[in-house]
Amino acid sequence: MHFFTIGVFNSTEEEFFHKLIKNKIDHFCDIRQRRGVRGSKYSFVNSNKLQEKLAQLGIHYEYVSGLAPTQQIRDIQNKIDLDKHELKTERKVLGKSFSTEYKTRILNHFDFKSLLRNFEQLRSKRIVFFCVEEFATACHRSLVAEKLQDDFHLKLTNL
């Protein structure tokens, strides 16, 4: 299995889906708390439209709610962004307190072994973890990727 991460900010619909096709993604894991984006610019990643397009491309969609940060954890990053006068769409790195809380409350309790067994049962080979931020380092998906690399020695690529 090969794992990837992908964000959507600063991508067009064509660019976003081209990355999935080019990298032969066969399993798409949505790890957002809310599966929608405000406004029309990124409406193609709103849950229903996204699932419809992925089905057309033959890519299995899975919502992995257990990896989504809670609102309380998201509020920590929102405060960090506010204090730094930084927009979510421009963020390049996560705040340390967000990372600590996410690891403690989410990652340390998530059953990765079951998730990996599920991928094996579905014969998934190229799995992508998705959230909205452009840079993986600005998103909790980087923490998921780090956990997979550290604990399971799995190969990971940021798209």
C-alpha positions as CSV (number, residue, x, y, z in Angstrom):
1,M,0.0,0.0,0.0
2,H,1.1,3.5,-0.8
3,F,-0.4,6.5,1.1
4,F,-0.9,10.0,0.0
5,T,-2.3,13.3,1.3
6,I,-4.1,15.9,-0.6
7,G,-5.7,19.3,0.0
8,V,-7.8,21.5,-2.2
9,F,-7.1,25.1,-1.5
10,N,-5.5,26.9,-4.4
11,S,-6.4,24.0,-6.8
12,T,-8.9,24.0,-9.6
13,E,-11.4,21.1,-10.0
14,E,-9.4,19.9,-13.0
15,E,-6.1,20.1,-11.1
16,F,-7.5,18.3,-8.0
17,F,-8.9,15.3,-9.9
18,H,-5.9,15.2,-12.2
19,K,-3.7,14.6,-9.2
20,L,-5.9,11.6,-8.1
21,I,-5.9,10.1,-11.6
22,K,-2.2,10.7,-12.3
23,N,-1.3,9.0,-9.0
24,K,-3.8,6.1,-9.6
25,I,-5.6,6.7,-6.3
26,D,-8.1,3.9,-5.7
27,H,-9.3,4.8,-2.2
28,F,-10.2,8.3,-1.0
29,C,-10.4,8.9,2.8
30,D,-12.2,12.1,3.7
31,I,-11.0,13.1,7.2
32,R,-12.7,16.5,7.5
33,Q,-15.0,17.3,10.4
34,R,-17.4,19.0,8.0
35,R,-17.6,17.5,4.6
36,G,-18.3,20.8,2.8
37,V,-16.6,24.0,1.8
38,R,-18.4,27.4,1.8
39,G,-18.7,29.2,-1.5
40,S,-18.7,28.0,-5.1
41,K,-14.9,28.0,-5.7
42,Y,-14.5,24.6,-4.0
43,S,-18.0,23.2,-4.3
44,F,-16.6,20.2,-6.2
45,V,-15.3,18.8,-2.8
46,N,-18.6,19.1,-1.0
47,S,-19.5,15.6,0.0
48,N,-22.2,14.7,-2.5
49,K,-20.5,16.2,-5.6
50,L,-17.2,14.7,-4.5
51,Q,-18.6,11.2,-4.0
52,E,-20.4,11.4,-7.3
53,K,-17.2,12.4,-9.2
54,L,-15.0,9.8,-7.4
55,A,-17.6,7.1,-8.3
56,Q,-17.3,8.1,-12.0
57,L,-13.5,7.8,-11.7
58,G,-13.8,4.4,-10.0
59,I,-12.3,5.6,-6.7
60,H,-13.7,4.2,-3.5
61,Y,-14.9,7.0,-1.1
62,E,-14.7,6.6,2.7
63,Y,-15.5,9.1,5.4
64,V,-13.2,8.4,8.3
65,S,-14.9,10.5,10.9
66,G,-12.7,9.1,13.7
67,L,-9.7,11.1,12.3
68,A,-11.6,14.4,12.1
69,P,-10.6,17.0,14.7
70,T,-13.4,18.0,17.1
71,Q,-14.7,21.5,17.0
72,Q,-12.9,22.1,20.3
73,I,-9.5,21.1,18.8
74,R,-10.3,23.2,15.6
75,D,-11.0,26.2,17.9
76,I,-7.4,25.9,19.2
77,Q,-6.0,26.3,15.7
78,N,-8.5,29.1,14.9
79,K,-7.2,31.0,17.9
80,I,-3.6,30.5,16.8
81,D,-4.5,31.7,13.3
82,L,-6.3,34.7,14.7
83,D,-3.3,35.6,17.0
84,K,-0.9,35.3,14.0
85,H,-3.3,37.3,11.7
86,E,-3.2,34.3,9.3
87,L,-6.0,33.0,7.2
88,K,-6.7,29.3,7.1
89,T,-6.2,29.4,3.3
90,E,-2.7,30.9,3.8
91,R,-1.5,28.8,6.8
92,K,1.7,26.8,6.2
93,V,2.1,25.0,9.6
94,L,-0.1,23.8,12.4
95,G,0.2,25.3,15.9
96,K,2.0,23.2,18.5
97,S,-1.0,23.2,20.9
98,F,-3.3,22.0,18.1
99,S,-0.9,19.2,17.2
100,T,-0.6,18.2,20.8
101,E,-4.3,18.1,21.4
102,Y,-5.0,16.3,18.1
103,K,-2.4,13.6,18.9
104,T,-3.6,13.2,22.5
105,R,-7.4,13.2,21.9
106,I,-7.7,11.7,18.4
107,L,-4.6,9.8,17.1
108,N,-3.7,8.1,20.3
109,H,-7.2,6.5,20.5
110,F,-7.8,5.8,16.8
111,D,-7.8,2.1,15.7
112,F,-5.3,2.3,12.7
113,K,-5.0,-1.5,12.6
114,S,-8.7,-1.8,11.7
115,L,-8.4,0.9,9.1
116,L,-5.4,-0.9,7.5
117,R,-7.3,-4.2,7.6
118,N,-10.2,-2.5,5.8
119,F,-7.8,-1.3,3.1
120,E,-6.5,-4.8,2.7
121,Q,-10.0,-6.4,2.5
122,L,-10.9,-3.9,-0.2
123,R,-7.6,-4.5,-2.0
124,S,-6.8,-0.8,-1.9
125,K,-3.4,-0.1,-3.1
126,R,-3.1,3.7,-3.4
127,I,-5.0,5.5,-0.6
128,V,-5.3,9.3,-0.1
129,F,-6.2,11.2,3.0
130,F,-8.0,14.4,2.2
131,C,-8.7,17.7,4.0
132,V,-8.9,21.2,2.6
133,E,-5.6,23.0,3.5
134,E,-3.2,23.4,0.6
135,F,-0.1,22.4,2.6
136,A,-0.1,19.1,4.4
137,T,2.0,20.7,7.2
138,A,-0.9,23.2,7.7
139,C,-3.4,20.3,8.3
140,H,-4.1,17.4,10.6
141,R,-3.6,15.1,7.7
142,S,0.2,15.6,8.2
143,L,-0.2,14.2,11.7
144,V,-2.1,11.2,10.4
145,A,0.6,10.7,7.8
146,E,3.3,11.0,10.5
147,K,1.6,8.4,12.7
148,L,1.3,5.9,9.7
149,Q,5.0,6.4,8.9
150,D,6.3,6.2,12.5
151,D,4.1,3.3,13.8
152,F,3.5,1.3,10.6
153,H,6.5,2.2,8.4
154,L,4.3,3.0,5.5
155,K,5.3,5.0,2.5
156,L,3.6,8.4,2.2
157,T,3.5,11.1,-0.5
158,N,2.0,14.6,-0.2
159,L,0.3,15.6,-3.5
